């Protein structure tokens, strides 16, 4: 063994490669962190471009978080961008980030990861990665950044609809719509955007909501809510109460809008955040009609659970996405409700070693900083000695309660991250003491 290699091992820096899957926003953030820390890796992207779903999101999309908080750490969005950047501006930012940091040059484009298989017991010896581009390669670990917003979820109902049907992941603009009578199914952020897009085009816009929803404003008295520093410093429960009061002042409670059902709960932390001022606005103007959940489909007619029905030309399914890992045997890890259980700030799956997730979480607020923080945590894991690193997922699953959430209150996720960082510091210190004694 050479002196240089011995020093490398003693420093806890692996001299082997990890595989990175995907060059969307999470993948780009991870590449920047890995290369800055000198971690050897190969990144495979199945398309010919970086940026992932931002190339194909609907044209009217704007961020719900503000420009000054939404960029990668150390890489602010351009000052000439508006407070809430558009889809095209977000894509431009990602492409410029990839170019400026050199991340683009680290990606193997048009190469799809077909299969990853654990080596040794539950992946303790790493992974074999099979791609569409060449023979299988062995890696010490795999970082999954393939995203969770690409495999459409369309619920099944009795009967069939004979008009046009488009999932929000395939919708681009009102040019995709056939006819004038449009039903949007789902009242999350995308569903609200699509229903408003239809109303803005002066088409007949109807939105199907299974239950009531608390709507939150992007700004309070003209200032982006997330930029109100004192609010973010409040304890979680108090923050929720103050944020709810602000929402009631700016938008008004749900029962103030004709046709909107009462929410199941008014607690903002107990429901996915929906940040939209325009849906209630157009409801008040009679441009968006609210109907309950669907009971069955019959040609162009849609029947609802309250016994009413109506005919539509197009249905827009804003019904979310399935978490899909097409390259991984699902039996290797633990799942609940179609989502893998994870620990360590939602980066480590339960049941397998040397596998890491970046981006399989959406702590409320800006997402790009989340990817960088998770990648930094993964680097700490990669710098542990091989023996410690290869039992890490098992150790964390014993110390923490595994979590299957994607949507999570940011302060709660940050607590998870801080706890994970402390545990990794302790593990690194234990390794150092062991090497010193040895």
C-alpha positions as CSV (number, residue, x, y, z in Angstrom):
1,X,0.0,0.0,0.0
2,X,1.4,3.4,-0.9
3,X,1.8,6.2,1.6
4,X,-0.7,8.4,-0.3
5,X,-3.3,5.6,-0.4
6,X,-2.8,4.9,3.3
7,X,-3.3,8.6,4.2
8,X,-6.4,8.6,2.0
9,X,-7.9,5.7,3.9
10,X,-7.0,7.1,7.3
11,X,-8.7,10.4,6.3
12,X,-11.9,8.5,5.8
13,X,-12.2,9.6,2.1
14,X,-13.2,6.7,-0.1
15,X,-11.0,6.2,-3.1
16,X,-13.8,4.5,-5.0
17,X,-16.7,5.8,-7.0
18,X,-20.4,6.3,-6.4
19,X,-23.1,6.2,-9.0
20,X,-25.5,9.2,-9.2
21,X,-28.8,8.6,-11.0
22,X,-30.4,11.7,-12.6
23,X,-29.4,15.2,-13.6
24,X,-32.6,17.1,-12.7
25,X,-32.5,19.8,-10.0
26,X,-31.6,17.3,-7.2
27,X,-28.9,15.7,-9.4
28,X,-27.3,19.0,-10.3
29,X,-27.2,20.1,-6.6
30,X,-25.6,16.8,-5.7
31,X,-23.0,16.9,-8.5
32,X,-22.0,20.4,-7.3
33,X,-21.5,19.2,-3.7
34,X,-19.7,15.9,-4.7
35,X,-17.2,17.6,-7.0
36,X,-16.6,20.4,-4.4
37,X,-15.7,17.7,-1.8
38,X,-13.6,15.6,-4.2
39,X,-15.9,12.6,-4.2
40,X,-15.4,10.4,-7.3
41,X,-18.7,9.7,-9.1
42,X,-20.4,8.9,-12.4
43,X,-23.7,10.6,-13.1
44,X,-26.2,9.0,-15.6
45,X,-29.0,10.9,-17.2
46,X,-31.5,9.2,-19.5
47,X,-32.3,12.3,-21.5
48,X,-30.0,14.7,-23.4
49,X,-30.4,17.6,-21.0
50,X,-30.2,18.7,-17.4
51,X,-33.1,20.2,-15.5
52,X,-35.6,17.2,-15.4
53,X,-39.3,18.0,-15.3
54,X,-38.7,21.8,-15.5
55,X,-38.5,21.3,-19.3
56,X,-42.0,19.9,-19.5
57,X,-44.0,21.6,-16.7
58,X,-47.0,23.7,-17.7
59,X,-46.2,27.1,-19.1
60,X,-48.1,29.1,-16.5
61,X,-46.1,27.7,-13.6
62,X,-44.4,30.0,-11.2
63,X,-42.5,29.2,-8.1
64,X,-44.4,29.6,-4.9
65,X,-41.2,30.5,-3.0
66,X,-39.4,33.7,-3.6
67,X,-36.4,34.3,-5.9
68,X,-34.0,35.3,-3.1
69,X,-34.6,32.1,-1.1
70,X,-35.0,29.6,-3.9
71,X,-31.5,29.2,-5.4
72,X,-28.8,26.8,-4.6
73,X,-26.6,27.9,-1.7
74,X,-23.9,30.3,-2.9
75,X,-25.6,30.6,-6.3
76,X,-28.4,33.2,-6.0
77,X,-31.0,33.6,-8.7
78,X,-30.4,36.7,-11.0
79,X,-31.6,40.0,-9.4
80,X,-33.6,40.8,-12.5
81,X,-35.9,37.8,-12.0
82,X,-39.3,38.7,-10.5
83,X,-40.1,37.9,-6.9
84,X,-41.7,34.6,-8.1
85,X,-39.7,33.3,-11.1
86,X,-41.5,31.5,-14.0
87,X,-40.9,28.0,-15.2
88,X,-38.7,29.2,-18.0
89,X,-36.7,31.3,-15.6
90,X,-36.2,28.4,-13.3
91,X,-35.0,26.3,-16.2
92,X,-32.7,29.0,-17.3
93,X,-31.3,29.2,-13.8
94,X,-30.7,25.5,-13.6
95,X,-29.0,25.4,-17.0
96,X,-26.7,28.3,-16.1
97,X,-25.9,26.7,-12.7
98,X,-25.0,23.4,-14.5
99,X,-22.7,25.4,-16.9
100,X,-21.1,27.7,-14.3
101,X,-20.3,24.9,-11.8
102,X,-19.1,22.4,-14.4
103,X,-21.9,20.0,-13.4
104,X,-23.0,19.6,-17.1
105,X,-19.6,18.2,-18.0
106,X,-19.9,15.5,-15.4
107,X,-23.1,14.0,-16.8
108,X,-23.3,10.9,-19.1
109,X,-26.3,11.9,-21.2
110,X,-28.7,9.5,-23.0
111,X,-27.7,6.7,-20.6
112,X,-30.5,5.0,-18.7
113,X,-29.8,3.1,-15.5
114,X,-31.6,-0.2,-16.1
115,X,-30.9,-2.0,-12.9
116,X,-29.0,-1.7,-9.6
117,X,-28.2,-4.8,-7.6
118,X,-26.7,-5.0,-4.1
119,X,-23.3,-6.6,-3.7
120,X,-22.8,-8.7,-0.5
121,X,-25.3,-8.9,2.3
122,X,-27.9,-6.1,1.8
123,X,-25.5,-4.0,-0.2
124,X,-22.7,-3.9,2.3
125,X,-20.1,-4.4,-0.4
126,X,-21.7,-1.8,-2.7
127,X,-23.7,-2.0,-5.9
128,X,-23.6,-3.3,-9.4
129,X,-25.1,-0.8,-11.8
130,X,-26.3,-1.9,-15.3
131,X,-26.9,0.9,-17.8
132,X,-28.2,1.1,-21.3
133,X,-24.8,2.5,-22.4
134,X,-22.3,-0.2,-21.5
135,X,-21.6,-3.3,-19.4
136,X,-22.3,-3.4,-15.6
137,X,-20.0,-1.5,-13.3
138,X,-19.4,-1.8,-9.6
139,X,-19.7,1.1,-7.2
140,X,-19.3,1.6,-3.5
141,X,-22.6,3.3,-3.3
142,X,-25.6,4.7,-5.3
143,X,-27.2,8.1,-4.9
144,X,-30.7,8.2,-6.3
145,X,-31.9,11.6,-7.7
146,X,-34.4,10.4,-10.2
147,X,-37.2,12.6,-8.7
148,X,-40.8,11.8,-7.6
149,X,-42.7,14.1,-10.0
150,X,-42.6,12.1,-13.3
151,X,-44.8,9.0,-13.0
152,X,-48.4,10.2,-13.2
153,X,-51.0,8.9,-10.7
154,X,-54.5,8.7,-12.3
155,X,-57.2,7.4,-9.9
156,X,-59.6,4.7,-11.1
157,X,-63.3,5.3,-11.1
158,X,-66.2,3.1,-12.3
159,X,-67.0,3.7,-15.9
160,X,-65.0,5.5,-18.6
161,X,-64.7,9.1,-19.9
162,X,-64.8,9.5,-23.7
163,X,-63.5,13.1,-23.8
164,X,-60.0,14.3,-23.7
165,X,-57.9,13.4,-20.6
166,X,-54.6,15.0,-19.6
167,X,-52.5,14.6,-16.5
168,X,-50.9,17.7,-15.0
169,X,-47.5,16.2,-15.8
170,X,-48.4,16.2,-19.5
171,X,-50.4,19.5,-19.6
172,X,-48.5,22.4,-21.2
173,X,-51.2,25.1,-21.8
174,X,-54.8,25.6,-22.7
175,X,-53.9,24.7,-26.3
176,X,-53.9,21.1,-25.1
177,X,-57.6,21.3,-24.2
178,X,-60.4,20.1,-26.4
179,X,-63.8,21.9,-26.1
180,X,-64.8,24.6,-23.6
181,X,-66.1,22.5,-20.6
182,X,-63.0,21.6,-18.5
183,X,-63.0,19.7,-15.2
184,X,-59.8,19.9,-13.1
185,X,-59.6,17.0,-10.6
186,X,-57.5,17.8,-7.5
187,X,-57.0,21.0,-5.5
188,X,-53.3,20.9,-4.7
189,X,-50.9,23.5,-6.1
190,X,-51.0,22.1,-9.6
191,X,-54.8,21.7,-9.6
192,X,-55.3,25.2,-8.5
193,X,-52.9,26.5,-11.2
194,X,-54.6,24.5,-13.9
195,X,-58.1,25.6,-12.9
196,X,-57.0,29.2,-12.9
197,X,-55.2,28.7,-16.3
198,X,-58.5,27.5,-17.7
199,X,-60.5,30.4,-16.2
200,X,-58.0,32.9,-17.5
201,X,-58.6,31.6,-21.0
202,X,-62.3,32.2,-20.5
203,X,-63.2,28.6,-20.8
204,X,-65.7,26.9,-18.4
205,X,-63.5,26.0,-15.4
206,X,-64.7,23.5,-12.8
207,X,-62.6,22.0,-10.0
208,X,-63.4,18.8,-8.2
209,X,-62.4,18.8,-4.5
210,X,-62.9,15.7,-2.3
211,X,-62.5,17.9,0.8
212,X,-62.0,21.4,1.8
213,X,-58.5,23.1,1.7
214,X,-56.9,25.9,3.5
215,X,-55.4,28.3,1.0
216,X,-52.2,30.2,1.9
217,X,-51.0,33.5,0.3
218,X,-47.6,33.8,-1.4
219,X,-47.1,37.2,0.3
220,X,-48.3,39.0,3.4
221,X,-48.8,42.7,2.9
222,X,-46.6,42.5,-0.2
223,X,-43.7,40.6,1.4
224,X,-43.0,36.9,0.7
225,X,-44.0,35.1,3.8
226,X,-40.9,33.0,4.0
227,X,-38.8,36.2,4.1
228,X,-40.5,37.3,7.3
229,X,-37.6,36.2,9.5
230,X,-39.3,36.4,12.9
231,X,-42.0,34.1,11.7
232,X,-39.5,31.3,10.8
233,X,-38.0,31.5,14.2
234,X,-41.2,30.8,16.1
235,X,-41.8,27.3,17.5
236,X,-43.6,25.0,15.1
237,X,-47.1,25.2,16.8
238,X,-46.9,29.0,17.2
239,X,-45.7,29.5,13.7
240,X,-48.7,27.6,12.4
241,X,-51.2,29.6,14.4
242,X,-49.6,32.9,13.2
243,X,-49.4,31.7,9.6
244,X,-53.1,30.6,9.7
245,X,-54.1,34.0,11.1
246,X,-52.2,35.7,8.3
247,X,-53.9,33.5,5.7
248,X,-57.3,34.4,7.1
249,X,-56.5,38.1,6.9
250,X,-55.1,38.0,3.4
251,X,-57.3,35.4,1.7
252,X,-60.0,34.8,4.2
253,X,-61.3,31.5,5.6
254,X,-62.5,28.8,3.3
255,X,-66.2,29.3,4.2
256,X,-66.1,32.9,3.0
257,X,-66.0,31.6,-0.6
258,X,-69.2,30.3,-2.1
259,X,-69.0,26.7,-3.0
260,X,-65.7,25.9,-1.2
261,X,-66.2,23.0,1.4
262,X,-64.9,23.4,4.9
263,X,-61.4,21.9,5.4
264,X,-61.2,18.7,7.4
265,X,-58.8,20.6,9.6
266,X,-57.7,24.2,9.8
267,X,-54.2,23.3,11.0
268,X,-51.8,24.1,8.2
269,X,-49.3,21.6,9.4
270,X,-51.8,18.7,9.0
271,X,-52.5,19.2,5.3
272,X,-50.3,19.7,2.3
273,X,-49.6,23.4,1.7
274,X,-51.6,25.0,-1.1
275,X,-50.3,28.5,-1.9
276,X,-52.7,30.2,-4.2
277,X,-54.5,33.5,-4.1
278,X,-56.2,33.3,-7.6
279,X,-58.4,30.3,-7.1
280,X,-60.5,31.9,-4.4
281,X,-60.5,35.1,-6.4
282,X,-62.0,33.5,-9.5
283,X,-64.4,31.5,-7.4
284,X,-65.8,34.8,-6.1
285,X,-66.1,36.1,-9.7
286,X,-68.0,33.0,-10.8
287,X,-65.3,32.0,-13.2
288,X,-64.4,28.8,-11.4
289,X,-67.1,26.4,-10.1
290,X,-66.4,23.9,-7.3
291,X,-67.8,20.4,-7.3
292,X,-67.2,17.5,-4.9
293,X,-65.3,14.3,-5.5
294,X,-66.1,11.9,-8.5
295,X,-68.2,8.8,-8.0
296,X,-68.3,7.5,-11.6
297,X,-67.7,8.3,-15.3
298,X,-70.2,7.8,-18.1
299,X,-69.0,9.0,-21.5
300,X,-68.8,12.8,-21.4
301,X,-70.8,12.9,-18.2
302,X,-69.1,12.9,-14.8
303,X,-71.1,11.9,-11.7
304,X,-70.2,13.3,-8.3
305,X,-70.6,11.9,-4.8
306,X,-73.4,14.4,-3.9
307,X,-75.6,12.9,-6.6
308,X,-75.1,15.7,-9.1
309,X,-73.5,15.3,-12.6
310,X,-72.4,17.4,-15.5
311,X,-70.8,17.0,-19.0
312,X,-67.3,18.0,-19.8
313,X,-65.1,18.0,-22.9
314,X,-61.7,17.7,-21.1
315,X,-60.6,16.4,-17.7
316,X,-57.3,17.6,-16.3
317,X,-56.0,15.1,-13.7
318,X,-54.0,17.1,-11.1
319,X,-53.8,14.0,-8.9
320,X,-50.1,13.7,-8.2
321,X,-47.4,11.3,-9.0
322,X,-46.2,7.8,-7.9
323,X,-42.8,7.4,-6.4
324,X,-41.1,5.1,-8.8
325,X,-37.6,3.5,-8.8
326,X,-37.7,1.4,-11.9
327,X,-34.1,0.2,-11.5
328,X,-34.5,-1.1,-8.0
329,X,-36.1,-4.3,-6.8
330,X,-38.8,-2.8,-4.4
331,X,-38.5,-5.8,-2.1
332,X,-35.0,-4.6,-1.0
333,X,-36.4,-1.7,1.0
334,X,-39.3,-1.0,3.2
335,X,-42.3,1.0,1.9
336,X,-45.6,2.4,3.2
337,X,-48.3,4.1,1.0
338,X,-46.1,3.8,-2.0
339,X,-43.2,5.7,-0.5
340,X,-39.9,4.3,0.9
341,X,-39.2,4.6,4.6
342,X,-36.2,6.7,5.2
343,X,-34.0,8.1,8.1
344,X,-31.2,10.6,8.4
345,X,-33.1,13.6,7.1
346,X,-35.0,11.4,4.6
347,X,-31.8,10.3,2.9
348,X,-31.3,6.7,4.0
349,X,-33.7,3.9,3.0
350,X,-34.5,1.2,5.5
351,X,-33.4,-2.4,4.7
352,X,-30.4,-1.8,2.4
353,X,-26.9,-0.3,2.8
354,X,-24.8,2.2,0.7
355,X,-27.9,3.6,-1.0
356,X,-28.9,7.2,-0.6
357,X,-31.7,9.5,-1.7
358,X,-31.4,13.2,-2.5
359,X,-34.7,14.9,-3.4
360,X,-37.1,12.2,-2.2
361,X,-38.5,14.8,0.2
362,X,-40.2,18.2,-0.1
363,X,-39.7,20.1,3.2
364,X,-42.0,23.1,2.9
365,X,-40.3,26.1,1.4
366,X,-37.6,26.4,-1.3
367,X,-36.5,23.0,-2.7
368,X,-33.0,23.6,-4.2
369,X,-31.4,24.3,-0.8
370,X,-32.8,21.0,0.5
371,X,-31.0,19.1,-2.3
372,X,-27.7,20.7,-1.4
373,X,-28.1,20.1,2.3
374,X,-29.0,16.4,1.8
375,X,-26.0,16.0,-0.5
376,X,-23.7,17.5,2.1
377,X,-25.1,15.0,4.6
378,X,-24.5,12.1,2.2
379,X,-20.9,13.3,1.7
380,X,-20.4,13.0,5.5
381,X,-21.6,9.4,5.2
382,X,-19.4,8.6,2.3
383,X,-16.3,9.9,4.2
384,X,-16.8,7.4,7.0
385,X,-14.8,4.2,6.9
386,X,-16.1,1.4,4.8
387,X,-17.1,-0.8,7.8
388,X,-19.1,2.0,9.5
389,X,-20.6,3.2,6.2
390,X,-21.8,-0.2,5.3
391,X,-23.9,-0.6,8.4
392,X,-25.1,3.0,8.5
393,X,-28.7,2.4,7.3
394,X,-29.2,-0.3,9.9
395,X,-27.8,1.8,12.7
396,X,-30.0,4.8,11.8
397,X,-33.1,2.6,11.6
398,X,-32.4,1.5,15.1
399,X,-31.8,5.0,16.4
400,X,-34.6,6.9,14.6
401,X,-38.3,6.3,13.7
402,X,-38.3,5.7,10.0
403,X,-40.3,8.3,8.1
404,X,-42.3,7.8,4.9
405,X,-43.3,11.4,4.3
406,X,-42.4,13.5,1.3
407,X,-44.3,16.6,2.4
408,X,-42.9,17.6,5.8
409,X,-42.9,20.8,7.9
410,X,-39.5,22.3,7.3
411,X,-38.6,22.8,10.9
412,X,-39.3,19.1,11.6
413,X,-37.1,18.0,8.7
414,X,-34.3,20.4,9.9
415,X,-34.4,18.7,13.3
416,X,-34.0,15.3,11.6
417,X,-31.0,16.7,9.7
418,X,-29.4,18.2,12.8
419,X,-29.8,14.9,14.7
420,X,-28.3,13.0,11.8
421,X,-25.3,15.3,11.6
422,X,-24.6,14.9,15.3
423,X,-24.7,11.1,14.9
424,X,-22.3,11.2,12.0
425,X,-19.9,13.5,13.9
426,X,-19.9,10.9,16.8
427,X,-19.3,8.0,14.4
428,X,-16.4,9.8,12.7
429,X,-14.9,10.6,16.1
430,X,-15.2,7.0,17.1
431,X,-13.4,5.9,14.0
432,X,-10.6,8.4,14.7
433,X,-10.2,7.0,18.2
434,X,-10.1,3.5,16.9
435,X,-7.4,4.4,14.3
436,X,-5.4,6.2,17.0
437,X,-5.5,3.1,19.3
438,X,-4.7,0.8,16.5
